[in-house]
Amino acid sequence: MRVLHVTPCYPPTWAYGGIPRVVSALARAQAALGHDVHVWTTDAMTATARSAMPAVREENGVTVHVSRLWSNRLAWHHQLYVPQGDVPAVGADVVHLHGHRNLLNWRAFRAARAAGVPVVHMPHGTAPRLERKQLLKGVWDVAFDGRVPHEADRVVAVSKAEVRQLLALGVPGDRVERIPNPLHLEEFAELPPRGSFRAAHGLGPAPIVAYLGQITPRKGVERLVAAFAEGLDGAMLVVAGAARGMALPRGPGVLTLGTLEGRDRLALLVDADVLVYPSTHEVFGLVPLEGLLCGAPAVVGDDCGCGELISEAGAGLTVGSSPEELRSKIRLLLHDRVRAAGMVERGRAYIAAHLDPGRVAAAHVALYERLCR
């Protein structure tokens, strides 16, 4: 089967959050199953730089087509991805759209409809008008791809929380499928030695509490920094990620870093005694699960799909929105290392059973095959 994944961002574009990681893991796993997998993406990279990847490349069995953006600034500051060129003519049997409110999806959806090709849409939590620029998102929905979640042949939700989001938006229930995100497990096969992050940044023996990911208003990083305002049992908070749409929160006992990639990213997760992800409206949340693979128990927001998964796995604690509750839950895991170790063990077992890329890729392929009959 020939599959075209459409995503505005794809590795090595890490600063844009989890979608590039998910699409890469899914595309690679589908290629490993013997399918002809293509990806259409852009050269979006960071606030000030574009990806230097060639227009077409083969990577891990996947053919990646890269369109240059008309404006890198518009992509970073306004999530307005305007690609030069059009949808690659690859003769796809299925078009799989990722994210929402981008011109790649709109163009690919129209091209697929004209060719009679089934469309699968995976919003990754972006279907509702959340967080910033809600008026602009409303205008965009009217002018461009606002009807895609309602008109796609299937919409994939990654959690029960996202199923509820989609149904609340009026997406027909018989078109919604729940398939979790895959985790690229090979990345965690050989971890950096514990202590390497501490050594690289000149940190002492104090416990490390970590946040890793994009820094936007709904991620709750400012509440996490507030939890450390009066100190927290001598622990240090490490915040790693790119700030978008807000100033970078700062405070005492807080080390702020930019986007971490590759081994540097893994080194932080390995050295973290507790990983905190206090986001709201998060339908999945890869980072806490990746932290578990590196040995870090998680504290996550309780109103999101991430909290749903962590609770199912018994792999961490959920928390409300107050800094006081955050402080209490972090302190609990810092002090009770036996309980923390048990959470990590259960989390790893849950990931192996449910989030293996081959298993997730096969579920998507089964969906494609039903649509192509």
N, C-alpha and C positions, 0 to 999 in steps of 0.2 A: 504494500500500500504506500502511496506517495502522500506525504503530509506536509503542509506548509504552516509553520507557526509564525504568527505575526506579533511582534513585540517592539515597542519603541527603544528598549534597552536590552543589551545582551553582553555577556562577558567579553572583554575585561572591564565592562562598565559596572563597577561595584557601588559607586556613590549614590545610585538611584534606588537602593533598597533591595528587597527580596525578590522582585519579579525576575530580574536577570538570572538569579541563582536557580529559581524554580524552573524557568523555561529551559535553561541549559541542562539541568538534571533530567528533565522529562525528555527533551529531544535526544540526548545521548543514549538514554535507556531505550527509547523506541528504535533508534538506529541499531543498537546492540541486539534487538529482537529481530533484525533483518529487514526493517522497513526503510524506504527511501525518504529521508527526512531533510526538509529545507527550513531555514529561518530567514524571515525578512525583518531587518532591524535598521537602526540609524547609527551615525557616528557619535551620538551623545556619550559623554564621558564624565566630565566634571563641570564646575561652574566656569572654568577658564580654559578648558582643553577639550579637544575632540579625540576620539579614538583614531589611531593611525592604521587600523586594519584595512586590508585591501577590499575592493568592491565585492569580490567573491572569494571565499576560501573554504577549504575542507578542514574540518576540525572534529576529531573523535567520531568520524563517520557521518557528520552532519555538514550539509552545504549551507554556508552562511552568506546571505546577500545583504550588503551594507549600502544604504542610501545616505548621501550627505545631507545634513540639515541645512535649510536656508538660514537659520539663526540658532546658534548654540545658546545664546543668551535667553531667547524666548523659551527654549526647552527647559533650562535650569530654573529660571525665575517664575515662569508662568505655566509650565507643563504643556507648552504649545509646540508639539513636534511636527514640523512642516518638512517632509522629505522631498528632496529633488528626485525626479524620476517616478516610476509607477511600480505597481505590483509585479514581482518577477513572474515571468511566464514559465512556470515549471510543470504545468499540467497536473495540478494537485487533485487527489481524490477527495480530500477533506481540507478545509481551511480552519485553523484553530487560532482564534483571536485572544490576546492577553491584555489585561488592563481595560480601561474605558476612557472615552473622551480623548482620542488621539486620531490624527488624520490617516495613519496607517490602517487602523481598524476600519475606518469609514471607507477608504478606497478598496481595501481587500474584501469587505462585506459586499459592496456593490459589484465588484468583479466576480465574486463567487456566485452571487445571485444571477448575474447575467449569463454565467456559464452553467448554471444548474448544479453547482457543487455545494454539498452540505457545509454548514458553518457551525462550529462549536465555539462558544464564547466563555472565557474564564476571566471574570472581572477582578479577581484577587482583592476583593473588598472595596473596589472603587466605584461600584454602581451607585450607591447613595451620594448625595451632594454633601460631603463631610468637610469639616475643617475650613480651609481657605477658599476664597473666590466663589462663593456659592451663587451669587448673581450671574457671574460669568459662566459658570457651569450650566445654569439654567438656560442661558442664551445659546450656549453650545449645543445643548440637548435638542433644542428646537431646530437649530440650523444644520446640525450634522448627525451624529450617531447616537442620539438619545434613545432611539427605538431599538437599537441592536440587541440589548438584553431581552426584549420582548419578542423579537422576530427571528433570532437565531434558532437553528433547529434544536440545539440543546445549550443550556447554560450550566456550567460546572461550578458548584459551590464546594469550598474546601473544608467546610465545617457546618455544624448545625446552626451556628450563629449566622453564617452567610446565607444559608437556606432561608432563615427568617428575614434577613435583609431583602432578599430577592422577592419573596412572597409579599412583603409589605409594599414593594414597589409595583406590584401587579404583574410580575412575571408569572405566566401560567405554571402551576405546580407540576403538570405532566411533562414540562420541558426542563425541569431542574434535576440534575444528577449530583449526588454528593460523592466526590472522590478527593481524598486528602492530597496535600502537596507531597512530593518526594523529597527526601534528603539525599544529597550526593555523598553516600557513605564512604566512598573511596578517599575522599578528602581527609577523612579522620582516621585512616588506617595507620598512619605513622605521625604521631603527635610530637611537638617540640617537648624537650625535657622540662619538667616543672621547675620553675625558678628562672627561666630564660627571659620572660617579660620583666620580672623584677630587676634582673641584672642589667638588661638593656636600658632601663629607665632610672636606674639608680635608686630603686625603692628598697626600703628596709623590710623587716619581718612582719610588719603590721598586716592584718587581714585585708584582702582586696575585695571590694564590692564593685561589680562592673555593670556598665550599660554599654551595649554595642548596637549601632544601627543609625538610621536617619534621625535627625533631631528636628522635629516639627511639633507644633502646639499639641497635637493629640497624643504624642508619645509619652507625655508626663515627666519628662526629664527635669523640669523645673521643680516638681514636687519631690523628686528624688534628691535633688540638690538641697532642698529645704529640709529634708530629713536628716541631713548631715550638718545643719546650721550650727548646732550646739555640740558637734562631735558625736561619734557613735562607737564607743568602746575602743577608741584608737584605730578604727578601720579607716582605710583610704578608699574614696570613690574614684573610679576611673571611668570617664565618659569618652567614648570613641565613636566618632561619626561626623557627618557633614550637617551643619545647621541650614535649614531651608525654611524661609518664611518667619524666622524669629532670631533673636540674638542668642548666642551661645550662653547657656546658664553657667554661672561661676559661683564659687563659694569656698569657704575654708575646708581643707581636707579633700579638695577635689582636683584631680588631674584631668585636663581636657586635651584630647588628641583629635586629629582629623580622621579621615577614613583609613582604616587598617585593612590590608589585603594579605592574602597568602599566609605564610608562616607567622607573620606578625599578628594577624588576626587570631590564629589558633593559639599562639603563645599567651595572649590575654585570656582567652577562654580557659586554657589549662591552669593558669595561675589564679583565676577568680575563685574565691571561697564561696561567694554567692553571686548569681547573675540576676539582675533586676530588670524587668520589662513592664513598666507600669502604664502601658498604653491603653487607650480606650478605642472602641470600634475597630479592634484588630481581629480579623476573621481567622487568622492562623498564627503567624509569628514564628519564623524559622529560628531566630537566634536562641531563644530559651531551649529549644530542642537540640540545637548544635552545641550549646553549653553543656547539656547533659552528656553528650558524646565525649566531651572533654573533661567531665568530672565535676561540673558545677551545678548544684541544685538551683532551682529558679523560684523567684517571687514575681508573679505576673498579675496584671489587671484582671479583676473579677467579672467584667462586663463584656468579655470578648471571647472569640473563638480560641485564642491562645490559652486563656484560663480554662476553657472547656477541655482542651486536650491535655493540659497539665494535670487537671483534676482526674480525668479518665485514667491517666497513667499512674496517678499517685506519686508524681515526680516533682512536687514543689508545693508552694503555698500561693493562694490567691489573695488579693488585697484590694481594698477600696481606694478612694481618691485622697485620703488625708495623709500628710507627711507623718503624722504620729503613728498611724497604723503601719505605714511603710517601715518606719524605724523599728517598731515592735516585731514585725515579721522578719526583717533582716537580722535583728539581734537574736531571735530564736534560732535561726539556722547557723549563725556564727557560733553560738554556744553549744548547740546539740549536734555535734559532728556525726554521731552514730545515726541519728535520724536523717541527717543530710545525705550520708552515704547510702542509706536505704532508698531514698528518693532517686538518687542517681542510678542505682541498680535497676529499679523498676522502670525508670525512664528509658534506659537503654534497651530493655526487653520490649517495651511498647514500640519503640522506633523500629527495631528489627522485625517485629510482627506486622506492623501496619504501614510503615513509611519507606520501605525499601524501594528504590527507583524501578527495579524490574517489575515488582508487583503493581506499582502505581501506573507505570507505562502500559502494562497489559490491560489494566482496567480502562484506560483511555482508548486503546486500540479496539477493545471489545465494543465500546461505545461507537467509534467510527464505523466499525463493520455493520452494526445495526442500522446506522443511518444510510449506508451505501447499498443496502439490500433493495 
